[in-house]
Amino acid sequence: MYTAGGIRLAFCGASGDNGDGLQSAHKTGNDLAGLDGGASAGRDDKEVEKMGKPIGVLGCSGTVGKNVTEKLLRNGYAVLGGQRSGNCPFLTRTEFQFCRMDMENPVQLLAFCQACSVVVNCTAPFSRYGAKVARAAGASGAIYIDGADFLLQEKELPPEGTYVVGSGYVPGIAEYLAAQIARTELDIPEQIILYQGGTELCSESAFVDIVMNGTASGYADACYAEKICPQHGNFKEFHQLPDFPHPVLLKPYLTRSLLEMRERVGWKRMCWYNAYENMQFLQMLFQAYRCMKTDRTHAEENIRKTMQKYAPQISKTGVYSVLGMELQGVQNGRKKWIRSGLFLMDSSRLCGYAMAETAISVLENPPEPGVHPADALLREDYLERLRGELNKSEYFYIREIDEKDAMPFAH
């Protein structure tokens, strides 16, 4: 039996309930303090407490959460999973314990966070749950991790807490690759062009986040050239980009997480383009933005309906996602152009793996209290592990190119 915030977090069998709404479907009679498997013998109380707390994964069976959980368990970490539904694929794993919980219940949420060393928030939409979970984690002493970057603007977080944001695919892997490639390939980074897109659709909840937080998390139709500038162009023109099987439409956008990475690396010019294979993607976005502006009260419901309307019109054949970039700078006194491409068939898998990697990184080297971008905390050797986590039909490369082969709009 473990007591946190007045709630007993007991693990009482597949159909048990501890009377507080928290259930376990595994490890009858075990408590959270015993998750270290006896490794705490002979250690002082503080070491026992640290080792005895698992990594918490909220939304542990979801599209992203299941990949976070799978990687953590594969690497030998104890995981406490939490979600509303009792359907969970990890119940037979000896390193896994489970709490059935209500994310809208603040007492349950605080108790869950108090039972963990790190809390990885995979619930969605982040716009509804992100700040709630972050505050509970900050108040309980657990390190908070999520895959969005909304908390970069959040002002009402417990000041003693540690919050790691943007730990997924985009944001997350995109910023990490840009910074790491610059570090290894360039002495003086000067310019970077990034682009991401494909035919893979995000979940409805993720789409809600994109729409409802689009203006707050960045700048549309903008680039950075010594300062944030409007970017003009024919956004209805199709372009053939590296690694895309078909021409795509390009829409500029700068996120706050990209701008934070730019400042840390020292890029003088930076552009990001969202890439779309057809106009249905853009029409879906524009219609969803109108839903938010015309009826804020029912915005989430209407945004979901918009995606349900347009999704069947978007081709599901050959589903893929591309994250590409071209970097320019100086190495050994010579101007150098680098191209990188990451081609995925399932970005949610790599997103979850990156979030798990972030949890492992912060356990090994805990950051100071405050809000931190995940890409600045990931270990440098993650780049090689990322290659090993790709499927046979996926690939990643970094190579030097001639300036004449660079994308026309990158000059």
KATA-V524878 format. One record per helix or strand of 2 or more residues. SS is the DSSP state (H for helix, E for strand). FROM is the first residue (numbers start at 1). LEN is the number of residues. If there is no record, write none. Layout:
# KATA-V524878
ss->{SS/SS}
from->{FROM/FROM}
len->{LEN/LEN}
This chain:
# KATA-V524878
ss->{E/E/H/H/E/H/E/E/H/E/H/E/H/E/H/E/H/E/E/E/E/E/H/E/H/H/E/E/H/E/H/H/E/H/H}
from->{2/7/32/45/54/65/79/96/106/116/126/143/150/162/173/188/204/218/222/228/238/248/256/269/279/299/321/334/347/370/374/382/395/403/408}
len->{3/3/3/8/5/10/5/5/9/6/15/4/4/4/13/11/9/3/4/3/2/8/10/8/16/13/11/11/18/4/3/7/7/3/3}
